[in-house]
Amino acid sequence: MGKLKQPFLLLTIVSQILGLIMLFINVKIAILIYVIYAVLFILIFIILIMERKKEKEEEKRNDYRNY
């Protein structure tokens, strides 16, 4: 998941900057880029939630408080 998260973060940053630049050139393309930005942002949150669930599952397996 870590290797998947970094390209999405990079693409999110690039699309945000590109969308801002395109607002001055072509508004329709800028809107499309911001939609792509929103989708990437949502995907990053989904990846982070999945990683957190995986970490909690590992914590449950490695819980030695009963000993």
LINKA-V88255 format. One record per residue. N is the residue number from 1. RES is the residue in one small letter. SS is DSSP state (hx for helix, st for strand, lp for the rest). OMEGA is omega in radians with two decimals (none if undefined). D_LAST is the distance of its C-alpha to the last C-alpha in Angstrom with 2 decimals. Layout:
# LINKA-V88255
{{N/RES/SS/OMEGA/D_LAST} {N/RES/SS/OMEGA/D_LAST}}
This chain:
# LINKA-V88255
{{1/m/lp/-3.12/32.60} {2/g/hx/3.13/33.16} {3/k/hx/3.12/36.37} {4/l/hx/-3.08/37.52} {5/k/hx/-3.08/36.96} {6/q/hx/3.09/39.19} {7/p/hx/3.10/42.38} {8/f/hx/3.09/42.00} {9/l/hx/3.12/41.72} {10/l/hx/3.12/44.77} {11/l/hx/3.11/46.74} {12/t/hx/3.13/45.91} {13/i/hx/-3.14/47.25} {14/v/hx/-3.12/50.31} {15/s/hx/3.10/51.11} {16/q/hx/3.13/50.92} {17/i/hx/3.13/53.33} {18/l/hx/3.10/55.55} {19/g/hx/3.11/55.71} {20/l/hx/3.11/56.85} {21/i/hx/-3.09/59.54} {22/m/hx/3.07/60.67} {23/l/hx/-3.14/61.21} {24/f/hx/-3.07/64.32} {25/i/hx/-3.09/65.51} {26/n/lp/-3.03/64.75} {27/v/hx/-3.12/62.98} {28/k/hx/3.11/62.33} {29/i/hx/3.11/60.51} {30/a/hx/3.10/58.58} {31/i/hx/3.10/57.38} {32/l/hx/3.13/56.30} {33/i/hx/3.11/54.40} {34/y/hx/3.04/52.64} {35/v/hx/3.07/51.66} {36/i/hx/3.10/50.16} {37/y/hx/-3.13/48.41} {38/a/hx/3.12/46.90} {39/v/hx/3.11/45.69} {40/l/hx/3.13/44.07} {41/f/hx/3.10/42.44} {42/i/hx/3.11/40.98} {43/l/hx/3.10/39.75} {44/i/hx/3.11/37.95} {45/f/hx/3.10/36.14} {46/i/hx/3.12/35.21} {47/i/hx/3.13/33.83} {48/l/hx/3.10/31.80} {49/i/hx/3.11/30.37} {50/m/hx/3.10/29.50} {51/e/hx/3.14/27.76} {52/r/hx/3.09/25.74} {53/k/hx/3.12/24.67} {54/k/hx/3.11/23.70} {55/e/hx/3.13/21.59} {56/k/hx/3.12/19.77} {57/e/hx/3.10/19.20} {58/e/hx/3.10/17.76} {59/e/hx/3.13/15.43} {60/k/hx/3.14/14.17} {61/r/hx/-3.08/13.66} {62/n/lp/-3.13/11.83} {63/d/lp/-3.11/9.43} {64/y/lp/-3.10/5.88} {65/r/lp/-3.08/5.55} {66/n/lp/-3.08/3.80} {67/y/lp/none/0.00}}
